[in-house]
Amino acid sequence: MSISVHNLIKNYGEQRAVDEISFEIPSGEIVGFIGPNGAGKSTTMKIITGFLSEFEGEVLVNGKDVRSNPIEVKKMIGYLPEHNPLYQEMFVREYLLFVARMYGLNDNLQSAVDEIIERVGLSKEQHKKISMLSKGYRQRVGLASVLIHNPEVLILDEPTTGLDPNQLVEIRNLIEAEGKSKTVMLSTHIMQEVEAICDRVIIINNGKIVANDTAENVKRDKSLEEVFHELTQKKAE
């Protein structure tokens, strides 16, 4: 299994954000991690990627424990947080060269940057400052930065939030293409997004896993109507 989570618990003071959850994601699968705001999605992803180290339970990425092997795990993962962290005053190509050096890609630095720029559709934008880009192109820069070291696992937290319909489709297509050769965990609050690109959906609500199945089967589950109502309301906002 690429990602294995067993009996994961995370508390913030007296508040339990993640309540003893377990799931597995095998290699080569795109899994939608869906739930209302505050359900525990981002916390779970931060634990898997090693950005939160204080928790109970066990989390493995490609068999490596995230606690005892944090550097090795981070090398295997491409993580795009919900708020895409970019250096706005850097030029696109300059920024990607910087990221590539951080990952130690010094031997084939230029070719690695050339390849990722082409792959994510940034050729015409590569000499612009990041601050001058549309939100859709900034998301492409974020995706390029997490793909440049060719990770085996992608963890994407709300990668299409705030995009217009055309940008949304383009970013979805990029993610779907990457999912053919990588394990992808995609957080979203939009069920339609999961249906469009995901092989399976895991629903978390109030810190607990309430569904783990195909999108089609999950939609037929009458016990999830309240969760779907919250997701629909969020989309309408």
C-alpha positions as CSV (number, residue, x, y, z in Angstrom):
1,M,0.0,0.0,0.0
2,S,1.3,3.5,-0.8
3,I,-0.6,5.1,2.1
4,S,-1.7,3.2,5.2
5,V,-3.4,5.0,8.1
6,H,-4.3,3.0,11.2
7,N,-6.2,4.2,14.2
8,L,-5.2,7.8,13.7
9,I,-6.1,10.3,16.4
10,K,-5.3,14.0,16.5
11,N,-6.3,16.4,19.3
12,Y,-6.0,20.1,19.4
13,G,-6.3,20.7,23.2
14,E,-9.7,19.3,24.2
15,Q,-10.9,19.2,20.6
16,R,-10.6,15.9,18.7
17,A,-10.0,16.8,15.0
18,V,-9.4,13.2,13.8
19,D,-11.1,10.4,15.7
20,E,-9.4,7.0,15.3
21,I,-9.6,6.7,11.5
22,S,-8.1,3.9,9.3
23,F,-7.8,3.6,5.6
24,E,-5.4,2.5,2.8
25,I,-4.7,3.8,-0.6
26,P,-2.8,1.5,-3.0
27,S,-0.4,2.5,-5.7
28,G,-1.9,3.9,-8.9
29,E,-5.3,5.0,-7.5
30,I,-6.9,8.5,-7.3
31,V,-8.9,8.8,-4.1
32,G,-11.1,11.7,-3.3
33,F,-10.9,12.7,0.4
34,I,-14.2,14.6,0.9
35,G,-16.0,16.3,3.7
36,P,-17.4,19.6,5.0
37,N,-15.1,22.3,6.3
38,G,-13.6,21.4,9.6
39,A,-14.2,17.6,9.1
40,G,-10.5,16.7,9.5
41,K,-9.3,16.6,5.9
42,S,-6.4,19.0,6.1
43,T,-5.2,17.7,9.5
44,T,-5.1,14.1,8.1
45,M,-3.1,15.3,5.1
46,K,-0.7,17.3,7.2
47,I,0.0,14.2,9.3
48,I,0.5,11.9,6.2
49,T,3.0,14.4,4.7
50,G,4.9,14.8,8.0
51,F,3.9,18.5,8.7
52,L,2.2,17.4,11.9
53,S,4.2,15.0,14.0
54,E,2.2,14.9,17.2
55,F,-0.6,12.3,16.9
56,E,-1.7,8.8,18.0
57,G,-1.8,5.8,15.7
58,E,0.3,4.7,12.8
59,V,0.8,6.3,9.3
60,L,3.0,4.7,6.6
61,V,3.9,5.9,3.1
62,N,5.3,3.2,0.9
63,G,6.0,1.2,4.1
64,K,7.9,4.0,5.8
65,D,6.7,5.4,9.1
66,V,6.1,9.1,8.9
67,R,7.4,9.6,12.5
68,S,10.7,7.7,12.2
69,N,11.4,8.4,8.6
70,P,10.1,12.0,8.0
71,I,12.8,13.0,5.4
72,E,12.5,9.8,3.4
73,V,8.7,10.2,3.4
74,K,8.8,13.8,2.2
75,K,11.0,12.8,-0.7
76,M,8.4,10.4,-1.9
77,I,5.5,12.9,-1.6
78,G,4.4,15.9,-3.6
79,Y,2.2,18.0,-1.3
80,L,0.1,20.9,-2.4
81,P,-1.5,22.6,0.6
82,E,-4.9,24.3,0.4
83,H,-3.3,27.8,0.3
84,N,-0.8,27.4,-2.5
85,P,2.5,28.8,-1.0
86,L,4.4,30.6,-3.7
87,Y,7.1,33.3,-3.8
88,Q,5.0,35.9,-5.6
89,E,8.0,38.2,-6.6
90,M,9.9,35.4,-8.3
91,F,9.5,34.6,-12.0
92,V,7.9,31.2,-12.8
93,R,11.0,29.6,-14.2
94,E,13.2,31.1,-11.5
95,Y,10.9,29.7,-8.8
96,L,10.9,26.2,-10.4
97,L,14.7,26.2,-10.7
98,F,14.8,27.1,-7.0
99,V,12.4,24.3,-6.1
100,A,14.4,21.8,-8.2
101,R,17.6,22.7,-6.4
102,M,15.9,22.2,-3.1
103,Y,15.1,18.7,-4.2
104,G,18.7,18.1,-5.2
105,L,18.1,17.9,-9.0
106,N,21.4,19.7,-9.8
107,D,22.7,17.2,-12.4
108,N,19.7,17.6,-14.8
109,L,18.4,20.9,-13.4
110,Q,17.5,22.7,-16.7
111,S,16.0,19.7,-18.4
112,A,13.8,18.9,-15.3
113,V,12.4,22.4,-15.3
114,D,11.9,22.4,-19.1
115,E,10.0,19.1,-18.8
116,I,7.7,20.2,-16.0
117,I,6.9,23.5,-17.6
118,E,5.8,21.8,-20.7
119,R,3.9,19.1,-18.8
120,V,1.7,21.5,-16.9
121,G,1.2,24.1,-19.7
122,L,3.4,27.0,-18.4
123,S,5.6,27.5,-21.5
124,K,4.0,30.9,-22.4
125,E,4.0,32.1,-18.7
126,Q,7.5,30.9,-17.6
127,H,9.1,34.4,-17.8
128,K,6.3,36.2,-15.9
129,K,6.3,37.0,-12.2
130,I,4.1,34.7,-10.2
131,S,2.2,37.7,-8.9
132,M,1.1,38.5,-12.4
133,L,-0.5,35.1,-13.1
134,S,-4.2,34.2,-12.8
135,K,-5.2,31.9,-10.0
136,G,-5.4,29.0,-12.5
137,Y,-1.8,29.5,-13.6
138,R,-0.7,29.9,-10.0
139,Q,-2.2,26.6,-9.3
140,R,-0.2,25.2,-12.3
141,V,3.0,26.6,-10.8
142,G,2.0,24.9,-7.5
143,L,1.4,21.6,-9.2
144,A,4.7,21.9,-11.1
145,S,6.6,22.5,-7.9
146,V,5.2,19.3,-6.3
147,L,5.7,17.2,-9.4
148,I,9.2,18.3,-10.4
149,H,11.0,15.6,-8.3
150,N,8.7,12.9,-9.8
151,P,7.2,11.8,-6.5
152,E,5.4,8.5,-6.2
153,V,2.5,10.0,-4.1
154,L,0.6,13.2,-4.6
155,I,-1.3,14.8,-1.7
156,L,-3.5,17.7,-3.0
157,D,-5.6,19.8,-0.6
158,E,-8.4,21.6,-2.4
159,P,-6.4,22.2,-5.6
160,T,-9.4,23.6,-7.6
161,T,-10.9,26.0,-5.0
162,G,-11.7,29.4,-6.5
163,L,-11.0,28.5,-10.1
164,D,-13.3,29.5,-12.9
165,P,-15.0,26.6,-14.9
166,N,-12.3,26.5,-17.7
167,Q,-9.4,26.6,-15.2
168,L,-11.1,24.0,-13.1
169,V,-11.4,21.5,-16.0
170,E,-7.8,22.1,-17.0
171,I,-6.4,21.5,-13.5
172,R,-8.6,18.4,-13.2
173,N,-7.2,17.0,-16.4
174,L,-3.7,17.6,-15.2
175,I,-4.4,15.7,-11.9
176,E,-6.2,12.9,-13.8
177,A,-3.1,12.5,-16.1
178,E,-0.8,12.3,-13.2
179,G,-3.0,9.7,-11.5
180,K,-2.1,7.2,-14.3
181,S,1.3,6.7,-12.8
182,K,1.1,8.0,-9.2
183,T,-1.0,7.5,-6.1
184,V,-3.2,10.6,-5.6
185,M,-5.1,11.7,-2.5
186,L,-7.3,14.6,-3.5
187,S,-9.1,16.7,-0.8
188,T,-12.2,18.5,-1.9
189,H,-15.7,19.4,-0.6
190,I,-17.2,19.0,-4.1
191,M,-18.7,15.6,-4.8
192,Q,-18.9,16.4,-8.6
193,E,-15.1,16.7,-8.6
194,V,-14.7,13.3,-7.1
195,E,-17.1,11.8,-9.6
196,A,-15.1,13.4,-12.5
197,I,-11.6,12.0,-11.7
198,C,-11.5,9.7,-8.7
199,D,-11.5,5.9,-8.5
200,R,-12.8,5.9,-5.0
201,V,-14.1,8.3,-2.3
202,I,-13.4,8.5,1.4
203,I,-15.8,10.7,3.3
204,I,-14.8,12.2,6.6
205,N,-17.2,14.0,8.9
206,N,-16.6,15.3,12.4
207,G,-13.2,13.5,12.4
208,K,-14.6,10.1,11.5
209,I,-14.6,8.1,8.3
210,V,-18.3,7.7,7.3
211,A,-17.8,6.1,3.9
212,N,-15.1,4.4,1.8
213,D,-16.3,3.2,-1.6
214,T,-16.9,4.2,-5.2
215,A,-18.5,7.5,-5.8
216,E,-21.6,5.8,-7.3
217,N,-22.1,3.6,-4.3
218,V,-21.6,6.4,-1.8
219,K,-24.2,8.6,-3.5
220,R,-26.8,5.9,-3.1
221,D,-26.1,5.7,0.7
222,K,-29.2,7.3,2.3
223,S,-27.4,7.6,5.7
224,L,-25.0,10.2,4.1
225,E,-27.8,12.7,3.1
226,E,-26.9,15.2,5.8
227,V,-23.2,15.2,4.8
228,F,-24.1,15.7,1.2
229,H,-26.5,18.5,2.1
230,E,-23.6,20.3,3.9
231,L,-21.4,19.8,0.8
232,T,-24.1,21.1,-1.5
233,Q,-24.6,24.2,0.7
234,K,-20.9,24.9,0.7
235,K,-20.7,24.7,-3.1
236,A,-23.7,27.1,-3.4
237,E,-21.9,29.7,-1.3
